[in-house]
Amino acid sequence: MGLSSEALCRVCSIEPHKYKCPKCFLRYCSLACYKQHKENDCAVQDDIPSGNTQPKPEAAVAANDDLSEDCVKPELLERLGSSADLKALLTNPHLRNVLQEVDEAKDPWSAMKLAMQEPLFTEFADECLSIIDKESLS
């Protein structure tokens, strides 16, 4: 069974992609393809001024003020990484494949709806929500 065109490197179109460009999120397979992309195609890279590209602290605070109630605060998201139960779920290769498919989907909402039909994915989502809810209530 061959790889879909979405799973292939966007530079060489031969190997499966393994990485994302940090500037424009183009998927590539190797350092050679990244260098070729960086030299030729990375439009976002050209738009970023040289020097410090980190947002100013007041801009970060303003961005956090715009979060809706459906968005999870970054400090709560960081707590997901310390959950032993969540880490145990993530050892399952099928769950990791489902998460990767959602991440790589051209239509993330449709991919999420499809993923929610998978019992393992709903168990993962429920565990994430229980950690977030537990932490936000304390």
GIJOQUI-V778887 format. One line per field, one symbol per residue. ss: DSSP state (H for helix, E for strand, C for the rest). psi: psi as a letter, one per 40 degrees, with the letter a starting at -180 (. if undefined). A space follows every 50 residues. Layout:
# GIJOQUI-V778887
ss: ???
psi: ???
This chain:
# GIJOQUI-V778887
ss: CCCCHHHECCCCCCCECCEECCCCCCEECCHHHHHHHHHHCCHHHHHCCC CCCCCCHHHHHHHHHCCCCCCCCHHHHHHHCCCHHHHHHCCCHHHHHHHH HHHHCCCHHHHHHHHCCCHHHHHHHHHHHHHHHHHHHC
psi: hiiiddeihedefdiiieiihedeehhididdddddddddegddddehii ahehiidddddddddehieeihidddddedeehddddddeehdddddddd dddeidgddddddddeehddddddddddddddddddd.
